[in-house]
Amino acid sequence: MAKVYTCIGSCHAGVSLEQYEKGVKKCGAKNCDLRGHDFQALEQCPDCIVASLKKNKLHTCPQCRPL
């Protein structure tokens, strides 16, 4: 499974491990109810890994496990 970082607020924005390590550690979405809060580490489920690869955009669901 892939380790990713995601906002648990209304925007559900997310970044890869590489982006997180480069300093993207907080949500910056203008309309998010948790803007400015830290991203949460998640382990993606297999379905979300496939969806992310197909869409070339990070995808997570409730089955992705918090780390």
N, C-alpha and C positions, 0 to 999 in steps of 0.2 A: 504494500500500500504506500501511497505517496503522502508525505507530510506537507501540509499547506497551512496557511494562516488566513483566517476569515473574520469578518465583522459579524457579531451576533445581533447587531441592530437591524433596522428595517432595510438597509441597502444590501446586505449580504455580500459586500465587496470582499475580495480575497486576493492574496498575493502568494507567489511561490516561495519556497525556502530561500532561493537565491535573492529575490527581491527583499525579503525580510532581513536577511543578513546584510544587505546593502543599506539598511536603515528605514525601510518602509514598515513601520511598526504600529501605526495608529490609523484609524479610519479618517479619511479626509473628505468623504462624500458630503456635499452641501446640504442635502435634504435628509440625511440619516439622523435618527433619534439618538444614536450613540457616537456622533461625530467627535473625534478627539480621543476616543477610548482605544485601548490596545486591542490588536487582533488576537484571536484565540487560536491556539495550535490545534489542528485536527488531523486525523488520519483518514484519508479519503477511502470510501468504500469502492469496490471494483466497478460498479455501475457509474459512479461519478468520475472515476479516472477515464473511462471510455468516453463519457459525455464531454469531458474537458478536452480530450484529444480530438474528438470530432468537430467541436465548435471552436477550438483554439482559444478557449476562454475557461477560466477556473469555474468549476461547478461543484457544489456540495449539497448534501441533503441531510435530513435528520438522522439517517443511518451512519453518517460519517462520525467517527468516534473522537471525543475530546481527548487530548493527550495530557 
